[in-house]
């Protein structure tokens, strides 16, 4: 899949996901506001009726009329004792309003609205038809808006409803401030299943989005691996095929036919190129062989002797490689298939040589861990960037370097190594830094 198409697909899917989340949030917000408005429409008549229908006690006004007159005429003329007495009489007059919150609560419950509220009852204005109007003000030092019942802070922050009426010769404005407790939680609880459905749909959509993105990236990676494999295979096959073709054409020439030495030389070339082709085909065929446990012949093996023999054989064919050993536990035996495990280790050693510079140096060591043998093979070559380390054991994976084929291969070696180690019940991992070399660590259970 083309890179631009992949990028466009990811951008489109990301915008779709963000759009879906935005629409979901918008729906939740508007549903919340709608439910809040419905609650206000249903509760407001109940609150109003409970407040306006509350009865009054007129007796205090009959026995305390002179003090009210003084208050209206000159608020500074009454003493503190008279003021406190006046507040007491006012509370007696509006005693039935002290239970307004309980009345409203009962009425709301009857309508299925299980919510509590805070209430404050205050006296905001007193007027008389015989005198000028006097209104309590918020900045009055002694006689501001008089709190009769409830919480004083609601006078500053709460909603309020008020009614005005004549009590004898006095015209009074009574206010009720109110505020619902945990109104947001109450409304959210009303729409919790709607929210849960949207959240579930969002998670479902996000899962599909993540799966789709991962599939696209995986398909891109597989396509890149396939293209790399085809390019590598074409490159690997092209050289022996071309050489065989040219050698065959040379054998037809009369001057070659008359020179036995030349014929023998060309025959050697043909044999070498034929072996190379066999090696390429064998590498592909090993994919099925090394993934079948029944093809393994596991036996108890002295691991130090087994490894020392491998190193001797490898050194004989690679005399320019400096191999340093630190092999412990001379009598330690492990259950392995010597042929397949030997192939895996030789493959790692071959890679160490391939990816080393002029100074070809390899360090091989063993450790006896808890219920396992740990084999470490370290080189000092070009190393691996962290981005590639989780992929090097994948089938056909080769570190992308454009169309450069400085190091031959089909990307099967480390995949086969992992198959062999896995079949033995072991683990393999790599510890590497770019330009600092790599250490392959094999754990074999005891």
Long-range contacts (C-beta under 8 A, 24 or more apart in sequence): 1-216, 1-219, 1-220, 1-223, 3-220, 6-216, 6-217, 6-220, 9-216, 10-213, 10-216, 13-209, 13-212, 13-213, 14-209, 16-209, 17-205, 17-206, 17-209, 20-202, 20-205, 21-202, 24-198, 24-199, 24-201, 24-202, 27-198, 28-191, 28-194, 28-195, 28-198, 31-191, 31-194, 32-187, 32-188, 32-191, 35-187, 35-190, 35-191, 36-183, 36-187, 39-113, 39-183, 39-186, 39-187, 42-111, 42-113, 43-108, 43-111, 43-113, 46-104, 46-107, 46-108, 46-111, 47-104, 47-161, 47-176, 47-178, 48-161, 49-107, 50-100, 50-103, 50-104, 50-107, 51-97, 51-100, 51-104, 51-161, 51-163, 51-176, 52-161, 52-163, 54-94, 54-96, 54-97, 54-100, 54-103, 55-96, 56-93, 56-94, 56-96, 56-167, 57-92, 57-93, 57-94, 57-95, 57-96, 58-93, 58-167, 58-168, 59-92, 59-93, 60-89, 60-90, 60-92, 60-93, 61-89, 61-93, 61-167, 61-168, 61-170, 62-168, 63-89, 64-89, 65-168, 65-169, 68-126, 68-170, 69-128, 69-131, 71-126, 71-134, 71-143, 72-126, 72-127, 72-128, 72-131, 72-134, 72-170, 73-131, 75-134, 75-140, 75-142, 75-143, 76-142, 83-142, 83-143, 87-146, 87-148, 90-123, 90-146, 90-148, 91-148, 91-149, 93-167, 94-121, 94-123, 94-148, 94-149, 94-174, 97-121, 97-148, 97-149, 97-174, 97-176, 98-148, 98-149, 100-149, 100-176, 101-150, 101-178, 104-178, 114-186, 115-180, 115-181, 115-182, 115-183, 115-186, 116-180, 116-181, 116-182, 117-178, 117-179, 117-180, 117-181, 118-150, 118-151, 118-154, 118-158, 118-178, 118-179, 118-181, 119-149, 119-150, 119-151, 119-154, 119-176, 119-177, 119-178, 120-147, 120-149, 120-150, 120-151, 120-152, 120-154, 120-155, 120-158, 120-176, 120-177, 120-178, 121-147, 121-148, 121-149, 121-150, 121-174, 121-175, 121-176, 121-177, 122-146, 122-147, 122-148, 122-155, 122-174, 122-175, 122-177, 123-148, 123-172, 123-173, 123-174, 123-175, 124-162, 124-173, 124-174, 124-175, 125-164, 125-171, 125-172, 125-173, 126-170, 126-171, 126-172, 127-170, 127-171, 127-172, 128-169, 128-170, 128-171, 129-169, 129-171, 130-169, 145-175, 150-177, 154-178, 154-179, 224-400, 225-394, 225-395, 225-396, 225-397, 225-411, 226-396, 228-396, 228-397, 228-398, 228-400, 228-411, 229-396, 229-410, 229-411, 231-403, 232-398, 232-405, 232-409, 232-410, 232-411, 233-280, 233-410, 235-405, 236-280, 236-408, 236-409, 236-410, 237-277, 237-280, 239-273, 239-276, 240-273, 240-274, 240-276, 240-277, 240-280, 241-277, 243-269, 243-273, 244-270, 244-273, 244-274, 247-273, 280-410, 283-410, 283-412, 283-413, 284-410, 284-412, 286-412, 286-416, 287-395, 287-412, 287-415, 287-416, 290-340, 290-416, 290-419, 290-420, 290-423, 291-419, 291-423, 293-423, 296-337, 296-340, 296-423, 296-424, 297-337, 297-339, 298-335, 298-336, 298-337, 298-424, 299-335, 299-336, 299-337, 299-338, 300-333, 300-334, 300-335, 301-333, 301-334, 301-335, 301-336, 301-338, 302-330, 302-331, 302-332, 302-333, 303-329, 303-332, 303-333, 303-334, 303-336, 303-366, 303-373, 303-444, 304-328, 304-329, 304-330, 304-332, 304-366, 306-336, 306-338, 306-341, 306-342, 307-345, 307-364, 307-366, 307-375, 310-342, 310-345, 310-346, 311-364, 314-346, 314-349, 318-353, 318-360, 320-360, 321-353, 321-360, 321-361, 321-362, 322-359, 322-360, 322-361, 322-362, 323-361, 323-362, 323-363, 323-364, 324-361, 324-362, 324-363, 324-364, 325-363, 325-364, 325-365, 326-363, 326-364, 326-365, 326-366, 327-364, 327-365, 327-366, 328-365, 328-366, 328-367, 328-368, 329-366, 329-368, 329-373, 332-368, 332-373, 332-446, 334-373, 334-444, 334-446, 335-424, 336-424, 336-444, 337-420, 337-424, 340-420, 340-423, 341-420, 341-424, 341-444, 343-416, 343-420, 344-416, 344-417, 344-420, 344-421, 344-442, 345-375, 345-377, 345-442, 347-413, 347-414, 347-416, 347-417, 348-377, 348-414, 348-417, 348-440, 349-377, 350-413, 351-379, 351-413, 351-414, 352-377, 352-379, 352-381, 352-438, 353-379, 354-407, 354-409, 355-379, 355-381, 355-382, 355-407, 355-438, 356-380, 356-381, 356-382, 357-381, 357-382, 369-443, 371-445, 371-446, 372-426, 372-443, 372-444, 372-445, 372-446, 373-443, 373-444, 373-446, 374-441, 374-442, 374-443, 375-441, 375-442, 375-443, 375-444, 376-439, 376-440, 376-441, 376-442, 377-439, 377-440, 377-442, 378-437, 378-438, 378-439, 378-440, 379-437, 379-438, 379-439, 380-436, 380-437, 381-437, 381-438, 382-434, 382-435, 383-432, 383-433, 383-434, 383-435, 383-436, 383-437, 383-438, 384-430, 384-432, 384-433, 384-434, 384-438, 385-434, 386-433, 389-430, 389-432, 392-430, 393-417, 393-418, 393-428
